[in-house]
Amino acid sequence: MSQPVSHHPETSKLMSFAAGSLPEPLAAAYAAHASMCAACRGELRDMELMGAALLCSAVPTSGDAAGSIPARPLSADRAAAPARHDASDRLPAPIARHYGLSFDSVRWKRLGPGIWHHRLTLSPGVQGDLRLLKIAAGRQMPLHGHGGMEVTLVLDGAYRDATGEYRRGDIQDLDDATEHSPVADPGAGCICLIASERPARFKGIISRLVQPWTGM
Amino acid sequence: MFQAVTAHRPPFRAPAPYLKGMMPDLLSRIASERSEEAFRRLFETFVPRIRSYMRSRGADAAAAEDLAQETLLMVWRKAALYSAEKGTPASWIFTIARNLRIDRLRKEVPWQELGEDQEEIASDDAAPDELVSLRQRQERVRSVLAALPPDQREAVTLAFIEGLSHSEIAARLSLPLGTVKSRMRLAYGKVRAALEDLQ
């Protein structure tokens, strides 16, 4: 769990995450990355200091008193503890807890040759896409672009594209301008979490993957 | 015109004394003694600020009031779970307000955990040097932000206080997305540099 991560989120997006203004699917992926990366957790704490300083520096409207403390009894918190997460599970804690999943309980659905996925539901009305993707060893994805902000977080195995190699805990920020054709690790394949602020376009990508076999 | 120029740049007021130094004590007195007097001081400091924080993301007056009070009630209930590794008391309170705003106003999942489910309960007292270093950190961040160029301060305020995404900030200010990102990064770069020797 503790091997160093070499690809981190882009700084201004990590700030958005700390500010609470990152779109939900990306926030899920960043939370998952932060659960695997002590360096980013440290950065988030510093970014939250910025939030606190900005919050405290806001001058409340004059005459805007706090009002009285509500009469509700000031009782101690007796809320039930959330589900425990097995620290050795390869599914990051925030995802495992929120969806009640473990790495081995994911029900993969075949998306195309050597590619499986598991969709993760977003809050009602939220745009975008969040899913787990499993790619067979050595499988190369067709060259594809990305719409809006998109990130890939490796959970198991690795993949490689023109920009480098991405291993467990590594995150790749992709955007409109990025095109890549990643190849899953020839030995271990790759399992990753994909988050996109726009609806995914896997169909187009997968159909291009199938084309060589269907002779189109 | 003067109004328009200063609209996104509220003046920095010297923080109340308990914001500067005594906050950790207030929180630990709430945790260990359930001190209602300590809670009242946090309440009076933060409720007006969190109320306007909630309003800036579109909450009406009644909802903003409820959310501000709820934030402080969570501070009361969870004070024993605060520890120095979660940040300063002020940044911990900020994260509670932020998560509540994501949950109630955006109706989305607040993905950043506050760590209340960690197995170990924080000890009542942080080590004295920890408290000193936290106060230093918060104070340095405050002075870096106070000295930011207006364009960078505007970008971080829109992100942290108004809760706008990069593309929303770009649209609001009629700027390219890349400019918004670089202003954010520049502001954080200064914060990091100011904290470097405290790591």
Interface residues (C-beta under 8 A of the other chain):
Chain A: E10 T11 S12 K13 M15 S16 F17 A18 A19 G20 S21 L22 P23 E24 A27 A28 Y30 A31 A34 L44 R45 D46 M47 E48 L49 M50 G51 A52 A53 L54 L55 C56 S57 A58 V59 P60 T61 D64 A65 A66 G67 I69 P70 R72 L74 S75 A76 D77 A81 P82 R84 A93 P94 R97 H98 S123 P124 G125 V126
Chain B: P10 P11 F12 R13 P15 L19 R34 E36 F39 R40 F43 E44 T45 F46 V47 P48 R49 I50 R51 S52 Y53 E65 Q69 L72 L73 W76 R77 K78 A80 E85 K86 G87 T88 A90 S91 I93 F94 T95 A97 R98 N99 R101 I102 R106 K107 E108 V109 P110 W111 Q112 E113 D117 E119 R137 Q138 V141 R142 L145 A146 V156 T157 A159 F160 I161 G163 L164 S165 H166 E168 V180 K181 S182 M184 R185 A187 Y188 V191 R192 L195
